[in-house]
Amino acid sequence: MAARPASLMPHDFAVVGSGVVGATLACLLVDAGASVVLIDGVARHPARDEPYDLRTYSLTPASRRILSAIGAWQRLDQARITAYHGMHVWDAQRRGAIDFDAADNGRPELGYIVELSNLQQALEGALHARRQLTMQPGLVETLLPAPEGISLQLGSGRGVTARVIAACDGGDSALRGLVGIDVEAREYAQQAVVANVRTAEPHGHVARQRFLADGPLAFLPLPDPHWCSVIWSTREDHAAHAVGQDDAGFCHALAAAFEHTLGEVLSTSRRLRFPLRWRHARQYSAERVVLVGDAAHLMHPLAGQGMNVGLLDAAVLAECADRAGPAALRYPRALLQRYERRRRGEVLMMLEATDRLSRLFTADNPALGWLRSAGLDLTNRLPPVKRLLMSHAMGDAGDLPEIARPARDAVPL
Ligand SMILES: Cc1cc2nc3c(=O)[nH]c(=O)nc-3n(C[C@H](O)[C@H](O)[C@H](O)COP(=O)(O)OP(=O)(O)OC[C@H]3O[C@@H](n4cnc5c(N)ncnc54)[C@H](O)[C@@H]3O)c2cc1C
């Protein structure tokens, strides 16, 4: 990509937002030879004051490959990653259930539970290892046209110019608003309560999710065999109650809601709650600004896919930029459209799948209830359909960027 001899030259890319998606994109673009400035106004890793972070993520093998390609996976504290090989999902209102086993796809694991602070520290190491990368603290407040690019005005009064701006500034993306990109929005009358809990029975490295009438309740395995990360999507009033409730009351209610599948819940961390929203940008780019990660799409966390999808966005954008070469950045419209063509359908499929699943399981229509339970049981007895679902959930299917593709020794579908 373009050499950048003079300080007056615009950067090839300004990546705005150094969350997991923005930090990964910045590394990938630097590796593709681009001059990159990474802008964020927030200090990255919070101090850990409990045995495990309250923010944990289920990452797919595809995300692992992307993070490995930038040297971040290798920097993770490996003792704090939990690989899980099985998944059990069941319907609380009927008896339908489905089980997934990584071995059915010829894999040792389905995914990994990783704490946010572990990810942030690893990414920070990967960013600092790239000496060509410019880090600029500050919040972007305004965009101004500039010769051969766009100038970003930061709250600090500083300005940064780049040919392409990658907006990785999250679900409430200010940049998306600044360039006038509208979103399609759907609401869930739900919030997610997150907590880490100790259970009487060991989790056995299996991720479990029970679909209740008010929303799904997931127990995800942590490194200690008796600790799980809980994500309980539920009515807003119930979420407020669960967060404010005393620990004993919460443990009791949680164990009952989970049918005592892992026995009693013996202790809990404090609880946090997050609003759940569905958003999809009507276009992924305007002018020289391109949306990546949550800035382009927000989805229900029931399938644990938001960050995984964002990492695939980052890898595809970096691949498109690398293939197009430096000249493409002078007039980047074609490059940004290519990115959107490759991502939009894939993202929409995941957005629709998670939205429909969420609505299907909260519907109280008896016919739908029968259908979803029968559907779960039937799918459970159809290994090819299960393998297909699993390969999507593992990020192994679809139009994958080169660095995210599964190894050739994987079992073909
Ligand atoms: C309860 C819950 C559970 C989830 N579990 C999973 C899971 O298991 N697996 C999964 O894949 N996904 C999961 N997700 C989704 C996941 O959290 C998001 O998809 C992911 O964090 C998005 O990352 P991002 O980098 O795009 O955005 P963010 O993490 O929101 O980062 C945005 C960054 O932009 C910066 N920023 C914002 N505005 C500006 C500005 N004006 N100027 C400069 N910088 C700015 C912010 O400081 C921040 O650092 C879950 C979500 C929820 C709510």
The ligand as an SDF file (V2000), in Angstrom:
LIG
                    3D

 53 58  0  0  0  0  0  0  0  0999 V2000
  -25.0090   -9.6160   26.9210 C   0  0  0  0  0  0  0  0  0  0  0  0
  -24.2040   -9.7280   25.6600 C   0  0  0  0  0  0  0  0  0  0  0  0
  -23.4790  -10.8840   25.4070 C   0  0  0  0  0  0  0  0  0  0  0  0
  -22.7460  -11.0200   24.2270 C   0  0  0  0  0  0  0  0  0  0  0  0
  -22.0600  -12.1790   24.0170 N   0  0  0  0  0  0  0  0  0  0  0  0
  -21.3970  -12.3310   22.8550 C   0  0  0  0  0  0  0  0  0  0  0  0
  -20.6890  -13.5510   22.5860 C   0  0  0  0  0  0  0  0  0  0  0  0
  -20.6630  -14.4770   23.4070 O   0  0  0  0  0  0  0  0  0  0  0  0
  -20.0330  -13.6720   21.3950 N   0  0  0  0  0  0  0  0  0  0  0  0
  -20.0490  -12.6700   20.4670 C   0  0  0  0  0  0  0  0  0  0  0  0
  -19.4660  -12.8580   19.3980 O   0  0  0  0  0  0  0  0  0  0  0  0
  -20.6910  -11.5070   20.7040 N   0  0  0  0  0  0  0  0  0  0  0  0
  -21.3540  -11.3040   21.8660 C   0  0  0  0  0  0  0  0  0  0  0  0
  -21.9850  -10.1250   22.1120 N   0  0  0  0  0  0  0  0  0  0  0  0
  -21.8730   -9.0260   21.1290 C   0  0  0  0  0  0  0  0  0  0  0  0
  -20.5710   -8.2490   21.3430 C   0  0  0  0  0  0  0  0  0  0  0  0
  -20.5580   -7.7120   22.6520 O   0  0  0  0  0  0  0  0  0  0  0  0
  -20.4380   -7.1010   20.3300 C   0  0  0  0  0  0  0  0  0  0  0  0
  -20.8180   -7.5520   19.0570 O   0  0  0  0  0  0  0  0  0  0  0  0
  -18.9930   -6.6060   20.2630 C   0  0  0  0  0  0  0  0  0  0  0  0
  -18.5560   -6.1990   21.5300 O   0  0  0  0  0  0  0  0  0  0  0  0
  -18.8900   -5.4330   19.2860 C   0  0  0  0  0  0  0  0  0  0  0  0
  -17.5620   -4.9980   19.2220 O   0  0  0  0  0  0  0  0  0  0  0  0
  -17.1970   -3.6300   18.4870 P   0  0  0  0  0  0  0  0  0  0  0  0
  -15.6960   -3.5300   18.5820 O   0  0  0  0  0  0  0  0  0  0  0  0
  -17.8580   -3.5710   17.1490 O   0  0  0  0  0  0  0  0  0  0  0  0
  -17.8910   -2.4620   19.3460 O   0  0  0  0  0  0  0  0  0  0  0  0
  -17.5940   -1.9750   20.8360 P   0  0  0  0  0  0  0  0  0  0  0  0
  -17.0850   -3.0790   21.6870 O   0  0  0  0  0  0  0  0  0  0  0  0
  -18.8360   -1.2770   21.2770 O   0  0  0  0  0  0  0  0  0  0  0  0
  -16.4030   -0.9180   20.6840 O   0  0  0  0  0  0  0  0  0  0  0  0
  -16.6150    0.3800   20.1980 C   0  0  0  0  0  0  0  0  0  0  0  0
  -15.3940    1.2380   20.5230 C   0  0  0  0  0  0  0  0  0  0  0  0
  -15.5470    2.5150   19.8870 O   0  0  0  0  0  0  0  0  0  0  0  0
  -15.1540    3.5520   20.7700 C   0  0  0  0  0  0  0  0  0  0  0  0
  -15.8690    4.7610   20.3640 N   0  0  0  0  0  0  0  0  0  0  0  0
  -17.2000    4.9780   20.3920 C   0  0  0  0  0  0  0  0  0  0  0  0
  -17.4890    6.2060   19.9020 N   0  0  0  0  0  0  0  0  0  0  0  0
  -16.3180    6.7640   19.5420 C   0  0  0  0  0  0  0  0  0  0  0  0
  -15.9420    8.0200   18.9700 C   0  0  0  0  0  0  0  0  0  0  0  0
  -16.8480    8.9590   18.6560 N   0  0  0  0  0  0  0  0  0  0  0  0
  -14.6280    8.2790   18.7340 N   0  0  0  0  0  0  0  0  0  0  0  0
  -13.6890    7.3640   19.0490 C   0  0  0  0  0  0  0  0  0  0  0  0
  -13.9770    6.1460   19.5790 N   0  0  0  0  0  0  0  0  0  0  0  0
  -15.2720    5.8630   19.8320 C   0  0  0  0  0  0  0  0  0  0  0  0
  -15.5520    3.0240   22.1580 C   0  0  0  0  0  0  0  0  0  0  0  0
  -14.7870    3.6570   23.1670 O   0  0  0  0  0  0  0  0  0  0  0  0
  -15.2270    1.5310   22.0240 C   0  0  0  0  0  0  0  0  0  0  0  0
  -13.8970    1.2520   22.3950 O   0  0  0  0  0  0  0  0  0  0  0  0
  -22.7300   -9.9700   23.2760 C   0  0  0  0  0  0  0  0  0  0  0  0
  -23.4620   -8.7870   23.5170 C   0  0  0  0  0  0  0  0  0  0  0  0
  -24.2010   -8.6750   24.7030 C   0  0  0  0  0  0  0  0  0  0  0  0
  -24.9910   -7.4220   24.9460 C   0  0  0  0  0  0  0  0  0  0  0  0
  1  2  1  0
  2  3  1  0
  2 52  2  0
  3  4  2  0
  4  5  1  0
  4 50  1  0
  5  6  2  0
  6  7  1  0
  6 13  1  0
  7  8  2  0
  7  9  1  0
  9 10  1  0
 10 11  2  0
 10 12  1  0
 12 13  2  0
 13 14  1  0
 14 15  1  0
 14 50  1  0
 15 16  1  0
 16 17  1  0
 16 18  1  0
 18 19  1  0
 18 20  1  0
 20 21  1  0
 20 22  1  0
 22 23  1  0
 23 24  1  0
 24 25  2  0
 24 26  1  0
 24 27  1  0
 27 28  1  0
 28 29  2  0
 28 30  1  0
 28 31  1  0
 31 32  1  0
 32 33  1  0
 33 34  1  0
 33 48  1  0
 34 35  1  0
 35 36  1  0
 35 46  1  0
 36 37  1  0
 36 45  1  0
 37 38  2  0
 38 39  1  0
 39 40  1  0
 39 45  2  0
 40 41  1  0
 40 42  2  0
 42 43  1  0
 43 44  2  0
 44 45  1  0
 46 47  1  0
 46 48  1  0
 48 49  1  0
 50 51  2  0
 51 52  1  0
 52 53  1  0
M  END
$$$$
